[in-house]
Amino acid sequence: MLRPGPGSADLVNKAGEIYRKRNCEKYWARNVGHGIALTIHEPPWIAGNDETVMNENMVVAIEPFLTYPPHGAFAHCDVVRVTAQGCERLSPGLLRGLMVVWMLAERG
């Protein structure tokens, strides 16, 4: 779906559909990603009610984020360029920008 034409809300709705099918929507932070250019986090926000339409040559970070309190969270980030054919991954390496965040639960 990441090509010129769909809006941010379309991408969020598609992600929600996938998470519902996989029975993990309750762990989803309701975001898909964000723009990246001069700073690492900037518009468009592929989250919430953002209505930005994807255009060719936009660079965005696709960063779904799942939480599983109190054990931790998982975020996977791929930086991509929107192309007429879909998108081109710009993230290097085998892990493609994998980031795992562990939050330790308080032990009583």
Wavefront OBJ file of the C-alpha trace (Angstrom):
o trace
v 0.000 0.000 0.000
v 2.925 2.369 0.461
v 2.882 4.137 -2.892
v 1.679 7.525 -4.149
v -2.013 8.030 -3.395
v -3.007 6.447 -0.076
v -3.236 8.737 2.921
v -1.755 8.214 6.357
v -5.162 7.144 7.693
v -5.406 4.460 4.970
v -2.069 3.006 6.070
v -3.085 3.099 9.741
v -6.389 1.370 8.929
v -4.593 -1.358 6.954
v -2.148 -1.938 9.805
v -5.069 -2.166 12.235
v -6.727 -4.749 9.988
v -3.555 -6.858 9.982
v -3.173 -6.608 13.765
v -6.842 -7.574 14.275
v -6.395 -10.667 12.076
v -3.337 -11.640 14.129
v -5.153 -10.989 17.422
v -2.586 -8.493 18.683
v -4.331 -5.143 18.131
v -4.505 -4.532 21.908
v -0.680 -4.292 21.987
v -0.461 -1.823 19.095
v 0.288 1.856 19.811
v -1.908 2.930 16.840
v 0.951 4.249 14.768
v 2.685 3.073 11.621
v 5.482 5.590 11.227
v 6.514 9.145 10.496
v 8.365 11.379 8.105
v 12.121 11.642 8.174
v 14.258 14.325 6.535
v 15.815 17.174 8.511
v 15.097 15.479 11.835
v 14.429 11.866 12.723
v 10.777 12.367 13.751
v 8.708 14.805 11.722
v 5.482 15.032 9.715
v 3.803 13.323 8.118
v 2.640 11.286 11.086
v 1.390 7.932 9.868
v -0.757 7.715 12.959
v -4.017 8.941 14.407
v -6.079 11.153 12.130
v -3.244 12.536 9.981
v -4.594 13.006 6.443
v -1.294 13.392 4.574
v -1.376 11.750 1.151
v 1.718 9.759 0.220
v 3.619 11.277 -2.710
v 6.458 9.963 -4.830
v 9.937 10.554 -3.323
v 8.672 11.119 0.226
v 11.010 9.500 2.751
v 9.248 7.941 5.715
v 10.105 5.647 8.580
v 7.748 2.682 8.825
v 7.878 1.957 12.541
v 5.132 -0.202 13.996
v 5.350 -0.299 17.770
v 3.905 -3.022 19.987
v 3.873 -2.938 23.770
v 3.513 -5.805 26.195
v 3.517 -4.279 29.690
v 5.179 -4.850 32.040
v 7.611 -6.940 29.997
v 8.659 -4.622 27.225
v 8.033 -3.218 23.808
v 9.038 -3.947 20.235
v 9.672 -1.377 17.515
v 10.884 -2.186 14.034
v 11.957 0.691 11.823
v 12.541 0.651 8.072
v 13.295 3.909 6.284
v 11.763 3.871 2.805
v 11.337 6.171 -0.182
v 7.894 6.196 -1.766
v 8.149 5.303 -5.470
v 5.610 4.968 -8.274
v 6.014 1.179 -8.023
v 5.631 1.037 -4.222
v 8.588 1.830 -2.011
v 12.350 1.398 -1.899
v 13.907 0.320 1.395
v 16.784 2.606 2.392
v 17.611 0.957 5.737
v 20.928 -0.917 5.649
v 21.896 -4.248 7.139
v 20.319 -7.590 7.778
v 18.340 -6.421 10.796
v 16.832 -3.539 8.797
v 16.842 -1.106 11.684
v 15.549 -3.554 14.267
v 15.200 -2.040 17.700
v 14.058 -3.983 20.703
v 13.333 -2.119 23.904
v 13.096 -4.058 27.135
v 11.511 -2.562 30.188
v 12.077 -4.490 33.361
v 9.107 -5.036 35.629
v 9.463 -4.060 39.249
v 10.210 -7.060 41.365
v 8.584 -7.185 44.769
l 1 2 3 4 5 6 7 8 9 10 11 12 13 14 15 16 17 18 19 20 21 22 23 24 25 26 27 28 29 30 31 32 33 34 35 36 37 38 39 40 41 42 43 44 45 46 47 48 49 50 51 52 53 54 55 56 57 58 59 60 61 62 63 64 65 66 67 68 69 70 71 72 73 74 75 76 77 78 79 80 81 82 83 84 85 86 87 88 89 90 91 92 93 94 95 96 97 98 99 100 101 102 103 104 105 106 107 108
